[in-house]
Amino acid sequence: MKKLISILFFLPLFTFAQQTINASINHGGIERYYTLYVPASYSAGTDLPLVLNFHGYTSNAWQQSFLSNFNTIADSEGIIIVYPEGTENNTGTTHWNVGWGGSTVDDIGFTSALIDSISADYSINQDRVYSTGMSNGGFMSYQLACELSDRIAAIASVTGSMNMGWFNSCNPNHPMPVMEIHGTLDQTVSYNASSFTESIADILDFWANFNNCNSTAIVTNVPNTSTIDGCTAEHHIWENGNNGATVEHYKIINGGHSWPGSLFSIGVTNQDIDASEKIWAFFSKYDINGLIDPTSISHSVDKNNRKLIKIVDVLGRDVSEHSTGLLFYIYNDNSVEKKITLEK
């Protein structure tokens, strides 16, 4: 049975606005708590994407919502966010059961039941359910990719990893877009292999191979917009996977165990990127069947009222250079202006 704990409304009278809902469901004989954020744009009957956002070890749902600031993205992009709450282990520490410490809690089953419960109350696009999380929550997202792939379209991990041996048992039933954001000097979850985790490099190779992506990543330097955060960033992307799936990695050089872009800095926190924005930009390209719009032209208008066009092929690659005809202005990901012509 679901139990409603509290609902906080931030709205003028008679006007629907965003809601923060603290509630629970009973699963496996345990009362399981979560916080749900519903944007003001929500309208019953219009299916919205759902993002699961898992907290780290010792943390909780409330802290994760403030750390990641995903609610702002929910408002601007029209998505529903759920922050599940982990159970306490035998030392009283909140956690997700990813094979550590003898926990027997069924967090995979809980997650599936939570998706069902939210879907019973809200209009959820079942093809657009995503998982992200911090640290232990990143591990949880990888575990969902392996064990609940029939419900998860894509995952992103921030400072998380995969346990030794998971490669042997991980076999999702569809290509799985994966993003990993990780600091090279993370002292909590090592960037390199540890006594119980795979190295981040091997994890990325595993998913690139699973998705049948290009074997070599395209690497670009992220502009160092913050010179006082003590770290820099690189963007790695393995392209051309099955169904358009990619694997992406933000490698935070000298970064620590933190959520990039967060106002709540813990140790060395990169401010050149906003992890939540990068994660949603990544998720928004996919549903459970792969690229949502494999042949698309996206456009906007700059301050001089010029059209900014990017042409993408079925694999998500920029093919602007190969078109001829009418003149348009093009901006690539590094904001370098190019001119092309499109065929009339």
N, C-alpha and C positions, 0 to 999 in steps of 0.2 A: 504494500500500500504506500502511496506517495503521501508525504506530509509536507504541507506548506509552512515554512518557518516565518518568513516575513517578505513583504513586498514594499519596495521603496519607489515612489512615483516622483518624477521630476517634471511636472507638467502644469500648464495653466488649466483652470477648470474647464471640463468638457473637451479637452484636447488630449489625444493620445501622444505620449512621449516615451522616451526610453524607460526601461524597467530593469532594476536589479532585484533578482528573486533568489532568496535563500531557501532551499527546499531539500527534501531527502526522499529516497526510495529504500525499500527493504530488499536486500539481495543476499541470498545465502544465509539468512537468519541474522544479518547485520544491518543496522540502520546506516545507510550510506548518504553522506551529505554532499551538496554541490551548490555552486552559485551560478545563476544563469543571467546573462545580459542580453536584453532584447532591444534592438534599435527602434527609434521613433518611426522609421520608415516601414516597420512591419505591418502587414495587412493580412489577416486570415484569408487563406485561399491562394496566396502568392507564395510559392515555395522559396525559402531562403537557404543559402549554404549554412552549414553548422561547423564550427571550429571547436575541437576539444583542446583545452590548454592546461596541461598537467604541471603541477608545482614540483619543486625539487624535494629531496630528502630533508626532513625536519621542518619543511615549510608548510603552507596551507593555501587554500583557494584564494582567500582574501589577499594574501601577500603576492600571489602570482598575478592577480588582476592588476595590482599597482605596479609590480615590477615590469610587466610587459606592456602595460597601457594599451591593450588590444581593444578596449572599449571604444576608444577614439576611432579606430579603424572600422569597428562595427557600425558606428554612426555614419561615417562617410561612405562606406561601401555597401551597406545593407546586408549584414551577416549577423548571425546569432552566435554568441560565444558561451561556452560552458566551461567552468573551472571546477573540475571534480576535486573532492577531498579524499586524500589517502587515509587509510586506517592506521592505528598505532600498533607498533610491534611490541615485543615483550619488554622493551626498554622504554616504552611510552613515546616512541619517535614515529611521526607520520611518515609514511613511505608508500611506494608502489611495489607490488610483488613482481620483481623481475629476476627472481632466483637468488636473492641475497638473504642470508640470515635465517633460513629455515621457515620463512613466511609461507602460510598455506592459503592466504586470502585469494579468492578468485577475482582478480582485477580485470581480466579479459571478459569474463561473463558479466561483471558489473558494468563495464563500458558498453557492451552490447545492450544490456537492459536499460542503461541510461539513455542511449540513443532512441530506443523504443519509447521510453517514457516521455522524453521531450517531444518526439514526433507525434505522440498521442495528443499533446496539448497545443502544438504549434505546427505550422506548415513548413516542413523541412524537405529540401531537395535531397532525396536518398542517394543520388549519384554524386553529391557534392558535400561529403562529410570528410573532414580533414583532422589530423592530429599533430599537435606541436607540444613542446614542453621544455622545461629547464632541468638539466642534470638528470636526476632520477626520472623526471618526466620525459626527458629525451630518450632514455632507455625504454620507457614505457611506450613511446611512440614507435620506436623500432620494433618492439614486441608486437604491437598492434599491426604493423605492416606485415609481419610474418604470420601472425595467428588470427587476424580479423580482417584480412584483405578484402573479403567480400563486402565489407561495409566502409572501408577507408580508401579514399581516392588518392591521397598523397600525404606525406609526412614531412615534418621539419623538426630537427633536434638542435637545441642550443646547449652546448657544453655536455651533451649526453654521449653515449657510446653503445657498443654491443658487447655482450659477454663472450668470452672464449667459448667456442663450440656452437654458437648460434648460427653460423654460416651453414652448418651441416643440416640443421633442422628448419631453416627458413626457406619457404617456397610459396610465395604469394600466388594467387590465382589470376593476377593480371600484372602487366608492367607497372612498377611502383615509382612514381617521381619522388625523389628524396633530396632534401636539403640539409646540410650540416653546417652549423656555425660554431667555431671552436677556436679558443686561444692556444697558441703554441706553448705557453708557459702556464697552462692550467695545472694547478697543484692538487686539485680535488679529483678530477677525471682526466687522466693523462692523455695528451695528444698522441703520444706513442703507446705502444703495447705495454700493458701492465700484467700483473700476475693473474688478473681475471678479465681483462678487456682486450679486445682487438685494437690495433692502431687505427687512427682515423683514416690514414692513407689506405689501409687494407679494406676498411669498411666502404669507402667510396669506390674502390675498385670492384668490390663484391657487387654493389648495386649497379654500377655501370655495366658490368658483365651480365648481370641478371636481366637488365633492361635491353641488352644488346646495343648499347651506346658506342660511340667512337671510343677507341681504346686510349686516345690521348685527349687530355682536357685542353680547352682554350683558357689561358690565364691572362687576366688583366689586373693592373694595379688600381685599387680604389683611390680616388683623390683624397689626399691627406688634409681634409678640411679642418680637423682639430689637431693642432700641433702640441697640445698640452696634455693629451690623454695617455701618453707613454707607449702608444702602439700604432701600427698601421694595418692595412687590410689588403688582401688579394681576393679576387673572385675567380673561381675555377668552375668550368661548366663542361660536362660531357654530354654531347648532343646526339641527335639522330637515333634515339632509342625506339623500340617498338611502340606503336601508337603515339609517337611523338614524345615519349617520356624522356626527361633529362635528369641528370644528377648534378646538383649545384653545391658549391662549398664556398663559404666565406672564411678564409684562413686569417685569423687575427694574429699578426706577427707580434710576439711579446705580450699578447693578451692573456688575461687570467680567467677565473671561473666566474663569468658575469654575462649579463644580457646586454649586448651592444645597443647603444642609444637610450638605455634606461636612465632616468633621472636619479635612480637609487643605485649609485655606483658601489660595487663591492670589489675592492682591489682595483686592478687595471681594467677599466671598462672602455671599450672603443666607442668613440662618438662620431666616427666617419660614416657609419651606417646606422640605420634604425632597424634592428633585427625584425621587429614586428611588421614594419612596412615591407621589408624584403620577403618575409615569409608569406604575407598575403599576396604580394605581386606574383610569387611563385605558385601558390595554391590556385589563384584565380584563373590560371591558364588551363587547368585540368578538371575533368570530372572522372568518374571511375572507369570510363571507356577510353581515356587519353585526352589529347588536346581537344578543348571544347570547340574551337573555331580554327580548324587546321588550315583553311585558306581564307585569310582576312586582310583587310586594309584598315589600319587604325589611323585616325587623324585628329589633330587639334589645330588651334589657331594661335599664332604668337602675337606679341604686342604690335607688330607691324601688319597684322591681319593677313599674314601669309599662311598657307596650308603647310602643315608639317606631316609628311606622309611616311609610313614605313610599310613595306610590302613583305608579307611573310608567306613562305611556301608551306606544303602540307607537313613538313617536319619542323616548322617554327623558325626556319632560317631566313635571314634578310636577303631577299633576292632583288632589292632595288636596283643594284648595279646592272642588272641584265634586261631592264625594260627600256623601251624606246618610244618616242612620240612627244606627247605634251610635256611642257616643262613644269616641274614641281620642285620645291625645296625639301631636302631630306636631312634629318638629324639622326645620327647613329647614337649608340648608348653612351658615347663619350662627348655628346653635344657638338660634334664636328659637322659643320654644314656641308652638304653635298647638293649638287643639282643633277636631276635626272629628267628624262623625258619619257612619258608613257605613250604607248601606241594608241592612236585615235580609233 
